[in-house]
Amino acid sequence: MDQQPPTSAPEIPRAPLTSNVKDVALVFEGGGMRGSYTAGVVTTLLSAGIHIDYVCGISAGASHTAHYLSRDIWRARRSFVEFSQEPDFGNLSTFARGHGLLNSQFIYEDAAGPGGPLPFDYQTYLANPASFRIGTFNASKGTMHYVGREAIRSELDLMRLARASSSMPLVMPPVERDGDLYYDGAIGPSGGIPLDAAQVDGYTKFLIVLSQERGFTKAAERFSAVIRRRFRDLPAVVEALEARAENYNRMREQVFDLEASGDAMVFVPDHMPVSNGERRLPRLQASYAAGYLQAQRELPSWRDFLGV
């Protein structure tokens, strides 16, 4: 078994691409920079040639979804490890200028273009037949939106969707689309685990990737007064944030019920070594390596479950 996480850019696959798992949905939870750990799942699946025909994600899971669809091992790792050291990644200065504590326009749009520090392989994404859903929260209407391939007309469309799915209130500005404001899908009813999207699309078997340890329970929001003042013109955001812990914990219960019934294979971090806002490179490198090694250990059981 290869025990060294891959770090180099893979060769661009030749079209046509195919999927070899058709009856299972791949579900990615978000989690900010905890995605450094779960990126090891993406690189393990791609390195093993496991190509699932349906994938969904929210927030950091939206980035995992894009990387899985573009089959880009290099970007899947770099985006949650070395890329955090880019000068324009975000800080108090970008926050003061209205670009967010994490500079979401740079992270998801500017950096992805040709010549940018994190180019996206849009041609491989186009050649991939897999369906997907990325979840984002419409703050203007108070509704959850899952967007798929049919709504994507360009690389910028896909990157803006990932940006909207990841724009956590107070940390990043919202993304505007058709006159409405969109925030991180993790504040929606699924709590950041888009199992409901896959179920609506008819799936009954799931490979679910979580970003918190098995014993984790999300605590209730501690800054309700601040949130109510900041979002007094967007009451749906206030309601969503105050309900987030309950929604998240409920969705995790559903995930573990599916695991117990044999309908889901669930990746749960043995130990989550970083927080969602971690920026220190050595810790992110160690987090990725730990997630990759856990994924490698679990790969044989995934193969059995997926039938590949």
N, C-alpha and C positions, 0 to 999 in steps of 0.2 A: 504493500500500500504506500502510495506517495504521501509522505508526511511533511512536505514543504509546500506552503501556500504559493500558487502561481503569482508572479508579479509582472510578467512581460505581456505586451499586447499580442493577442492571437492573430493569426492570419484571417483575413476577411473571408467568410464562407462564400462558396459559389452557389448561385441559384440553380435550380429551385431548392428551397429548404423544405423540410418535412417535420412533422411532429410524430413521436413514437409512443405517446400516452394520450389517449383520446377520452377517457372516462373519468378523469380525476381533475379537480380544480386545485391549482396552486394559489395559496392565500398568504399574502405578506402583511403582517402588522407593521405600523409605523414605529416611531421611537427616536427620531432625531439621530444623534451620533451613536446611539445604541445600534444603529444600522451597520456600524463597523463590525460588530459581532455577527449579525445575520447576513452580511455580505458574503461570509464564508459559505453559507448555504447556496447562494447564487453561483459562486465560482465552482463549488463542488458539483452541483447539478450540471453545469455547462461542461466542465472537464470530463464528467462521466458520460456525456452524450445523452443526457436525459432531457427530452424536449416535450414538455407538457403543452397540450393544445389550448389550455385556458389558464390565464393568470390574472390575479387582481391584487391591488395594493392601495394603501392610503399613506400619505405623508412620506416618510422614508421608504415605506413599502411601495410607493409610486415610483421612486427611483429604482428600486430593485426590479419592479415590473418592466420598466424601460430597458434596463440592462439585460434582463433575461430575454426580452424580445429581440434585442439587437445582438444577443449572444456575445457580449463584450466582457470577457474576464478582466481585462485591464481596467476598464472604466468602473466596473462593479466594485473593485477594491479601492482604486485611487479616489473615487468620489467621497468615500467615508474615511480616508486615511490621509494621504499626502496633500490632497486638495485643500484641506482645512487650513493649510499654512499659507495659502495665497493671500497677498496683502489686501485684496479687495473682498475677501470672504465675508467680512463683517466685523464691526466693533462699535464702540460707543460713538465714534465719529460718524459712521454710516447711519447709526440710529438717530443721531442728532439731525442729520440731513433728511430724515424721513424715509431712508432706504431699509431700515430694519436693523436690529442687532445682528441678524444674519442677513447679508445683502442678497436677497432672493433673486433680484433681476440678474445680478452677475452670476450667481450660483447656477441658476436653471436656464438662463437664456444666453447671456453674453459669452460665458465660458464654453458653451456647447458648439459654437460655430467653428467653421474652418479657421485654423490658426489660433484658436482659443486654447486655454490650458486643459480643457476637458472635452475634446470634440466628441460628438455623438455620431454613431454609425447609422445614419438614417436609412441608407440603402439596404442594409441587412434587416433592419426593422421592417421595411416595406416587403422584403422577400419572405419574411416569416409568416406562415399562414395562421398562427395562433390568434385566438380571440383574447380580448382583455377588457378589464374594467378598472378605472381609476376613480376614486371617490373624492368629492370635494363638497363643502358645505356652502349653500347659497345663503349668505347672511342677510340679504335684502328680503328674502321670502321665508327664511327659516326652514328650508328643505334640503334634503340630501340629494346629490346628483352623482350618478355613476355614468361615466363617459367611456365609450369604447372606440374601436378603430374607425367605425363609420363616421365619426365626427371629426376625425383628424385629416386635415388637408395639406399639412406641411410640417416640417420639423419644428418650427416655431409654435404651431398649435400644440404639439405633444409636449414641448418643454414648458409652455405656459400652463398646460394642464397639470403637469407635475409640480410646478411652482404653486398653483392654486391649492392643490391637495396638501401642500406642505406649509402653507402660510399660517402659522400659529398666531392667534391674536395676542397682542402686546409685544410679540417678538418680531413679527414681520408685518408689512402692510398687506392689505387684501389685494386680490387681483380682480380687475374689472372686466366683465364680459357682457355685452349686450345690455349695458346699463345697470347690471347687478354686481354686487360685491361678493367675492368668494374667499372663504378661509379654509383652513386645514380640515380635511374630512374627518379627522380624529375627534372633532367636537360634535359630530353627528350621532345618530342613534346607535351605530355599530361600535362606538367607542374607539375606532381606529383599527378594528379587525373586520375586514370586509367580507366576512362569511355570508352575510345576507345577500350580497350581490351574486355570489356563486349559486346560492340556493334558488334565488329568483330565476337565474338562467338555467335551472334544471339539474344542477349537479347534486349528487348524493354521496360522493366520496371526495375526500379532501386531503391534501398535504398542506398543513397549516404551520406557518413560521411565526412564532411569538418572539417578543424581544424583552420579556421580563421572566424572572425565575418562576418556578411552579408555585411557590408559596406566596407570591406577591398579591397584595390587594391594594387597589388605588384608594387613597384617602380623599375625602370631600374637599372641594375647593376652599382654599384658605383666604383668598383675597376678594371676596364677594363685593365689598364696598368699593374697592378700586375698580373692579370690573364694571360695576353698575354706573360709576361716574364716567369711565372711559367710553363705554358703549351705550350711553343713554339714548342715542339715536338709532341703535341697532339692538332692540330688545331681544331679538332671536339669538344673538350671540350670548347675551347674559344668561338666558334660559339654557342654552346648549352647554355652556361652560359649567353651570351649576348642576346640570344633570350628567355631566361627563363621567364622574366616578361610578355612579350607579350603572350607567350604560356599559361602561368598560367591564366592570366586574360581572355583570349579567352575561355579556358576550363570552367572557372567558369560561364561565360555567357551561355554556352551550358547547364550546370547543372541547372541554374535557369530557362532557357527556358523549360527544361523538367519538372521542378517543376510546372511551370505555366500551362503547358498543361495537368498536371495530370499523367504524365508518370513516375515521380520520387517523392519519399518522401526524403526530404533532412534534415539531421541533421546539423544545423549551430550553433556553440557556441553562447549562449546569450552574454557571455563576456569571452574572452580568457585571463586568469590571468597570464600566463607564456609565456616566449619566447622559441624558439626552443633549446636554450642552458641552460635552467634553471637547477640548481643542488641543490638548497636549499630545504631540505626535507620538512619543514613546508609548503612551497609554492606548492610543488608537491602534498602533501597530500590534501591540500585545493583544488587544481586544479582537482584532481581525484574526490573528493567528490562533487564538483560543477557539473562536467560532468555527474556523476552518477545520481544525483538528477534531472538534466535536462532530461536525458534519461528516467528516471522513469516517469516524467511528460508526455513525448511524447509517451511512450509505447502504450497507447490505440490507438492512431492514427496509429502507425506502425502496430498493429494487424489488424486494419480495412483494411489498404492498402495491407498487405500481405495475408489476409484471414485466419488468425490463431487465 
